[in-house]
Amino acid sequence: MAYVDGFLIPVPTENKEKYIAFSKKWTQHFKEWGALSIYECWGEDVPPGKLTSFPLAVDLSEDETVVFSWTVWPDKPTRDAAWKKIQEFPEPDEIPFDGKRMIFGGFEPVHVVE
């Protein structure tokens, strides 16, 4: 059964092109290691909330944009093997976002409509 990784990432708005380049480099590896599809989505209509919201979740500042991203894997073992390879890579020279405020997790699909 498919497995999905999901991410919320606060990215300085001025780093949009740097983020896209960073993403293209890493998602290429994800595809090589078995990812079926990868979506990197730049926030466009992401309202602030009072109790919950994407901006609140990542402590978004005024000069940042939320990125919503997910990767679909064929199964959890493929995903786990890919993440092991990612963790073996040297740290990138430049990460165009604050990784301490990135939210991520793995999910088992329970209902899919294509």
C-alpha positions as CSV (number, residue, x, y, z in Angstrom):
1,M,0.0,0.0,0.0
2,A,1.2,3.5,-0.8
3,Y,2.8,5.7,1.9
4,V,2.8,9.5,2.0
5,D,5.3,11.9,3.6
6,G,3.9,15.4,4.3
7,F,5.7,18.7,5.0
8,L,4.9,22.3,6.0
9,I,7.9,24.5,5.5
10,P,8.4,28.2,6.3
11,V,10.5,29.7,3.5
12,P,11.6,33.4,3.3
13,T,9.6,34.7,0.4
14,E,12.8,36.2,-1.2
15,N,14.2,32.6,-1.3
16,K,11.5,31.2,-3.6
17,E,13.9,30.5,-6.5
18,K,16.6,29.1,-4.1
19,Y,13.9,26.9,-2.6
20,I,12.8,25.6,-6.0
21,A,16.4,24.8,-7.0
22,F,17.0,23.1,-3.6
23,S,13.8,21.1,-4.1
24,K,14.7,20.0,-7.6
25,K,18.0,18.7,-6.4
26,W,16.5,16.6,-3.5
27,T,13.4,15.4,-5.3
28,Q,15.6,14.0,-8.0
29,H,17.1,11.7,-5.4
30,F,13.6,10.9,-4.0
31,K,12.5,9.8,-7.5
32,E,15.7,7.7,-8.0
33,W,15.0,6.0,-4.7
34,G,11.4,5.1,-5.5
35,A,9.1,8.1,-5.0
36,L,6.0,7.8,-7.2
37,S,5.1,11.5,-7.1
38,I,6.3,14.7,-5.4
39,Y,4.3,17.9,-5.0
40,E,6.0,21.1,-3.8
41,C,3.4,23.8,-3.4
42,W,4.1,27.5,-2.8
43,G,1.5,29.1,-0.5
44,E,-0.8,31.5,-2.3
45,D,-4.1,31.5,-0.5
46,V,-3.1,30.6,3.1
47,P,-5.1,32.6,5.6
48,P,-3.8,33.2,9.1
49,G,-5.8,31.7,11.9
50,K,-6.5,32.5,15.6
51,L,-6.3,29.0,16.9
52,T,-5.0,26.9,14.0
53,S,-3.6,27.5,10.5
54,F,-0.6,26.7,8.3
55,P,1.0,30.0,9.3
56,L,0.6,29.4,13.0
57,A,1.8,25.8,12.7
58,V,5.2,27.0,11.4
59,D,5.4,30.3,13.3
60,L,5.4,32.1,9.9
61,S,6.8,35.6,9.9
62,E,5.6,38.4,7.5
63,D,8.5,37.9,5.1
64,E,7.9,34.2,4.7
65,T,5.6,31.9,2.7
66,V,4.4,28.4,3.7
67,V,5.3,25.5,1.4
68,F,3.0,22.5,1.5
69,S,4.7,19.4,0.2
70,W,4.0,15.7,0.0
71,T,5.7,12.7,-1.5
72,V,3.9,9.5,-2.4
73,W,5.9,6.3,-2.1
74,P,4.8,2.8,-3.2
75,D,5.0,1.6,0.4
76,K,6.6,2.4,3.8
77,P,9.7,0.1,3.3
78,T,10.6,2.0,0.1
79,R,10.2,5.3,2.0
80,D,12.2,4.1,5.0
81,A,15.0,3.0,2.7
82,A,15.1,6.3,0.9
83,W,15.1,8.3,4.2
84,K,18.1,6.2,5.3
85,K,20.0,7.2,2.2
86,I,19.0,10.8,2.6
87,Q,20.4,10.8,6.2
88,E,23.7,9.5,4.9
89,F,24.1,12.5,2.6
90,P,26.4,15.3,3.7
91,E,24.6,18.4,4.9
92,P,23.8,20.7,2.0
93,D,25.9,23.9,1.8
94,E,22.8,26.1,2.0
95,I,19.3,25.3,3.1
96,P,16.9,28.1,2.0
97,F,14.5,27.8,4.9
98,D,14.5,27.3,8.7
99,G,14.4,23.6,9.1
100,K,13.8,23.9,12.9
101,R,10.2,25.1,12.1
102,M,9.5,22.5,9.3
103,I,6.7,20.1,10.2
104,F,6.8,16.6,8.7
105,G,5.4,13.2,9.1
106,G,4.6,9.9,7.4
107,F,1.0,8.9,6.7
108,E,-0.8,5.7,5.7
109,P,-3.6,6.6,3.2
110,V,-7.0,5.5,4.3
111,H,-9.1,6.9,1.4
112,V,-7.7,7.9,-2.1
113,V,-9.6,9.4,-5.0
114,E,-7.7,9.8,-8.3
